[in-house]
Amino acid sequence: MGADDKHPRFVYDLCKHLAKFHSVTVLTQHRPGSQNRERIAGMDVYRFRYAPDSWEQLGEYGGITVSLQKTPLLWLSVPFFFLSQIAYSILLINRIKADIV
């Protein structure tokens, strides 16, 4: 998630707007070369790891479904993606004491 991301920005734009009025924390997938945690446009952004850098490609082509179609071998990383997302979500919700998810 970032202003210079090559993917559709609607989630970024929505969160940026909400951050004008609320404390916003975003959990998103890690991508090769990205930081695990940073502050962007008033939002705290956390990225969950689900595989080694070379396998973290589930959003590489503009979305997970497109990435899976272009590189079917990435299906092997899908269970790790969902398990990591669930685990990080639980940890982060408890850590920041989230009011709304």
ChimeraX commands (.cxc) that place a marker at each C-alpha (Angstrom):
marker #1 position 0.00,0.00,0.00 radius 0.5
marker #1 position 1.43,3.31,-1.03 radius 0.5
marker #1 position 0.90,6.33,-3.21 radius 0.5
marker #1 position 3.34,5.01,-5.82 radius 0.5
marker #1 position 1.91,1.47,-5.91 radius 0.5
marker #1 position 1.26,0.21,-9.45 radius 0.5
marker #1 position -2.03,-1.41,-8.49 radius 0.5
marker #1 position -5.49,0.17,-8.20 radius 0.5
marker #1 position -5.47,2.71,-5.40 radius 0.5
marker #1 position -9.04,2.61,-4.12 radius 0.5
marker #1 position -8.11,0.99,-0.80 radius 0.5
marker #1 position -5.24,3.42,-0.31 radius 0.5
marker #1 position -7.47,6.40,-1.15 radius 0.5
marker #1 position -10.24,5.20,1.19 radius 0.5
marker #1 position -7.84,4.64,4.09 radius 0.5
marker #1 position -6.12,7.98,3.48 radius 0.5
marker #1 position -9.50,9.74,3.63 radius 0.5
marker #1 position -10.49,7.91,6.84 radius 0.5
marker #1 position -7.12,8.81,8.40 radius 0.5
marker #1 position -8.15,12.48,8.30 radius 0.5
marker #1 position -10.79,11.72,10.95 radius 0.5
marker #1 position -9.70,8.48,12.66 radius 0.5
marker #1 position -6.66,6.50,13.67 radius 0.5
marker #1 position -6.18,4.03,10.81 radius 0.5
marker #1 position -4.05,0.90,10.89 radius 0.5
marker #1 position -3.68,-1.14,7.71 radius 0.5
marker #1 position -2.59,-4.77,7.47 radius 0.5
marker #1 position -1.53,-5.80,4.00 radius 0.5
marker #1 position 0.68,-8.41,2.41 radius 0.5
marker #1 position 4.44,-7.96,2.34 radius 0.5
marker #1 position 6.01,-7.52,-1.07 radius 0.5
marker #1 position 9.68,-7.94,-1.95 radius 0.5
marker #1 position 11.55,-4.77,-1.06 radius 0.5
marker #1 position 8.82,-3.32,1.17 radius 0.5
marker #1 position 9.20,-2.54,4.85 radius 0.5
marker #1 position 7.40,-4.63,7.46 radius 0.5
marker #1 position 6.05,-1.52,9.16 radius 0.5
marker #1 position 5.86,2.14,8.20 radius 0.5
marker #1 position 3.72,5.24,8.43 radius 0.5
marker #1 position 2.15,6.45,5.16 radius 0.5
marker #1 position -0.16,9.46,4.82 radius 0.5
marker #1 position -1.15,9.36,8.49 radius 0.5
marker #1 position -1.75,5.60,8.54 radius 0.5
marker #1 position 0.18,2.90,10.34 radius 0.5
marker #1 position 0.86,0.20,7.74 radius 0.5
marker #1 position 1.87,-3.32,8.76 radius 0.5
marker #1 position 2.81,-5.97,6.20 radius 0.5
marker #1 position 2.55,-9.66,6.95 radius 0.5
marker #1 position 5.12,-12.12,5.63 radius 0.5
marker #1 position 3.83,-15.34,4.14 radius 0.5
marker #1 position 6.83,-16.72,2.23 radius 0.5
marker #1 position 10.44,-15.95,1.33 radius 0.5
marker #1 position 10.82,-12.80,-0.79 radius 0.5
marker #1 position 11.05,-14.72,-4.06 radius 0.5
marker #1 position 7.63,-16.34,-3.40 radius 0.5
marker #1 position 5.78,-13.24,-2.18 radius 0.5
marker #1 position 4.25,-12.59,-5.57 radius 0.5
marker #1 position 0.51,-13.05,-4.98 radius 0.5
marker #1 position -0.25,-9.44,-5.84 radius 0.5
marker #1 position 2.49,-8.94,-8.39 radius 0.5
marker #1 position 0.30,-8.64,-11.49 radius 0.5
marker #1 position -2.46,-6.42,-10.17 radius 0.5
marker #1 position -4.25,-8.92,-7.96 radius 0.5
marker #1 position -4.10,-12.38,-6.49 radius 0.5
marker #1 position -6.30,-14.06,-9.11 radius 0.5
marker #1 position -4.28,-12.59,-11.98 radius 0.5
marker #1 position -1.02,-13.65,-10.32 radius 0.5
marker #1 position -2.32,-17.21,-9.88 radius 0.5
marker #1 position -3.39,-17.37,-13.53 radius 0.5
marker #1 position -0.02,-16.11,-14.76 radius 0.5
marker #1 position 2.03,-18.25,-12.36 radius 0.5
marker #1 position 0.07,-21.35,-11.27 radius 0.5
marker #1 position 2.96,-22.50,-9.07 radius 0.5
marker #1 position 2.03,-19.66,-6.70 radius 0.5
marker #1 position -0.96,-21.77,-5.58 radius 0.5
marker #1 position 1.55,-23.42,-3.24 radius 0.5
marker #1 position 1.86,-20.16,-1.29 radius 0.5
marker #1 position -1.91,-19.55,-0.89 radius 0.5
marker #1 position -2.36,-21.58,2.34 radius 0.5
marker #1 position 0.62,-19.77,3.88 radius 0.5
marker #1 position -0.82,-16.43,2.77 radius 0.5
marker #1 position -4.15,-17.06,4.52 radius 0.5
marker #1 position -2.62,-18.59,7.66 radius 0.5
marker #1 position -0.20,-15.69,8.00 radius 0.5
marker #1 position -2.94,-13.15,7.38 radius 0.5
marker #1 position -5.12,-14.68,10.11 radius 0.5
marker #1 position -2.25,-14.91,12.60 radius 0.5
marker #1 position -1.04,-11.35,11.96 radius 0.5
marker #1 position -4.62,-10.05,12.13 radius 0.5
marker #1 position -5.17,-11.58,15.55 radius 0.5
marker #1 position -1.83,-10.31,16.86 radius 0.5
marker #1 position -2.32,-6.81,15.46 radius 0.5
marker #1 position -5.92,-6.46,16.68 radius 0.5
marker #1 position -4.81,-7.39,20.18 radius 0.5
marker #1 position -1.72,-5.19,19.99 radius 0.5
marker #1 position -3.42,-1.98,18.92 radius 0.5
marker #1 position -6.72,-2.67,20.72 radius 0.5
marker #1 position -8.72,-2.07,17.54 radius 0.5
marker #1 position -12.26,-0.70,17.86 radius 0.5
marker #1 position -13.35,-1.66,14.35 radius 0.5
marker #1 position -11.99,-4.27,11.95 radius 0.5
marker link #1:1,2 radius 0.2
marker link #1:2,3 radius 0.2
marker link #1:3,4 radius 0.2
marker link #1:4,5 radius 0.2
marker link #1:5,6 radius 0.2
marker link #1:6,7 radius 0.2
marker link #1:7,8 radius 0.2
marker link #1:8,9 radius 0.2
marker link #1:9,10 radius 0.2
marker link #1:10,11 radius 0.2
marker link #1:11,12 radius 0.2
marker link #1:12,13 radius 0.2
marker link #1:13,14 radius 0.2
marker link #1:14,15 radius 0.2
marker link #1:15,16 radius 0.2
marker link #1:16,17 radius 0.2
marker link #1:17,18 radius 0.2
marker link #1:18,19 radius 0.2
marker link #1:19,20 radius 0.2
marker link #1:20,21 radius 0.2
marker link #1:21,22 radius 0.2
marker link #1:22,23 radius 0.2
marker link #1:23,24 radius 0.2
marker link #1:24,25 radius 0.2
marker link #1:25,26 radius 0.2
marker link #1:26,27 radius 0.2
marker link #1:27,28 radius 0.2
marker link #1:28,29 radius 0.2
marker link #1:29,30 radius 0.2
marker link #1:30,31 radius 0.2
marker link #1:31,32 radius 0.2
marker link #1:32,33 radius 0.2
marker link #1:33,34 radius 0.2
marker link #1:34,35 radius 0.2
marker link #1:35,36 radius 0.2
marker link #1:36,37 radius 0.2
marker link #1:37,38 radius 0.2
marker link #1:38,39 radius 0.2
marker link #1:39,40 radius 0.2
marker link #1:40,41 radius 0.2
marker link #1:41,42 radius 0.2
marker link #1:42,43 radius 0.2
marker link #1:43,44 radius 0.2
marker link #1:44,45 radius 0.2
marker link #1:45,46 radius 0.2
marker link #1:46,47 radius 0.2
marker link #1:47,48 radius 0.2
marker link #1:48,49 radius 0.2
marker link #1:49,50 radius 0.2
marker link #1:50,51 radius 0.2
marker link #1:51,52 radius 0.2
marker link #1:52,53 radius 0.2
marker link #1:53,54 radius 0.2
marker link #1:54,55 radius 0.2
marker link #1:55,56 radius 0.2
marker link #1:56,57 radius 0.2
marker link #1:57,58 radius 0.2
marker link #1:58,59 radius 0.2
marker link #1:59,60 radius 0.2
marker link #1:60,61 radius 0.2
marker link #1:61,62 radius 0.2
marker link #1:62,63 radius 0.2
marker link #1:63,64 radius 0.2
marker link #1:64,65 radius 0.2
marker link #1:65,66 radius 0.2
marker link #1:66,67 radius 0.2
marker link #1:67,68 radius 0.2
marker link #1:68,69 radius 0.2
marker link #1:69,70 radius 0.2
marker link #1:70,71 radius 0.2
marker link #1:71,72 radius 0.2
marker link #1:72,73 radius 0.2
marker link #1:73,74 radius 0.2
marker link #1:74,75 radius 0.2
marker link #1:75,76 radius 0.2
marker link #1:76,77 radius 0.2
marker link #1:77,78 radius 0.2
marker link #1:78,79 radius 0.2
marker link #1:79,80 radius 0.2
marker link #1:80,81 radius 0.2
marker link #1:81,82 radius 0.2
marker link #1:82,83 radius 0.2
marker link #1:83,84 radius 0.2
marker link #1:84,85 radius 0.2
marker link #1:85,86 radius 0.2
marker link #1:86,87 radius 0.2
marker link #1:87,88 radius 0.2
marker link #1:88,89 radius 0.2
marker link #1:89,90 radius 0.2
marker link #1:90,91 radius 0.2
marker link #1:91,92 radius 0.2
marker link #1:92,93 radius 0.2
marker link #1:93,94 radius 0.2
marker link #1:94,95 radius 0.2
marker link #1:95,96 radius 0.2
marker link #1:96,97 radius 0.2
marker link #1:97,98 radius 0.2
marker link #1:98,99 radius 0.2
marker link #1:99,100 radius 0.2
marker link #1:100,101 radius 0.2
view
